[in-house]
Amino acid sequence: MRFSVATDVGVMRNFSPDQKFWTFGQSVLANLHFSKKESAYAWINYYSKGRFDNDFTATAKSPATIPASFQYKVNGEWRINQFSIGWKHYLKGSFDQDYGWSMYNLVGFGLMFTRATNTFNTPVDTSQYIIPSAPVAGEGKFDRLTLDLGLGGEYSTGGNIFLYGELRTWLPTSNYPSPFLHNNKSVPLPVILSLGIRVMFGFDY
């Protein structure tokens, strides 16, 4: 049985409501090839900080408090790591095609680990004002189970080296609330474009 290792760099755009941002990252992958068309994969992704901000309203507890309400801004940051395992199917070509282009799709399940930080630009006196229960100030973590989908193309440079590009997304399969999220809907919802190199090992007999 043959196997491959690969690495790529990519750009992510997250489209979660109220938490849209750009970030850059890297993936390290391993592939186990069961046949010309079918392979299993495992990858680890890690990304730089993604930043966004939103406005929220603090409301006075007492009618005598002035002002009766005011807006404050919350600056959010996410640092994302993700692990995924799944299946890769070659639609055109094969994992060891030694000339031209191949195309494949992939599907898997992942676990996203995120460290989130929220900073209030204006201090809020919670003894006098009521603020939303989320997001809270400070630093914390949240995790999400994901369904991972992708479409890729790869080009053989000869020998056992391949260049590839992939378009991926992660769809949330768990949706429990976190006090560090500005909006709990559709977290995460990224589109990822990556470019990388794959090196194949092993020999046919």
Sequence and secondary structure as in RCSB ss.txt:
>XXXX:A:sequence
MRFSVATDVGVMRNFSPDQKFWTFGQSVLANLHFSKKESAYAWINYYSKGRFDNDFTATAKSPATIPASFQYKVN
GEWRINQFSIGWKHYLKGSFDQDYGWSMYNLVGFGLMFTRATNTFNTPVDTSQYIIPSAPVAGEGKFDRLTLDLG
LGGEYSTGGNIFLYGELRTWLPTSNYPSPFLHNNKSVPLPVILSLGIRVMFGFDY
>XXXX:A:secstr
 EEEEEEEEEEEEEEETTEEEEEEEEEEEEEEESSSSEEEEEEEEEE  EEEEEEEEEEESSTTSSSSEEEEEEE
EEEEEEEEEEEEEEEEES TT  SSEEEEEEEEEEEEEEEEEEEESS   TTTEE  SSS SEEEEEEEEEEEEE
EEEEEE STTEEEEEEEEEEEES     TT S  SS   EEEEEEEEEEEE    
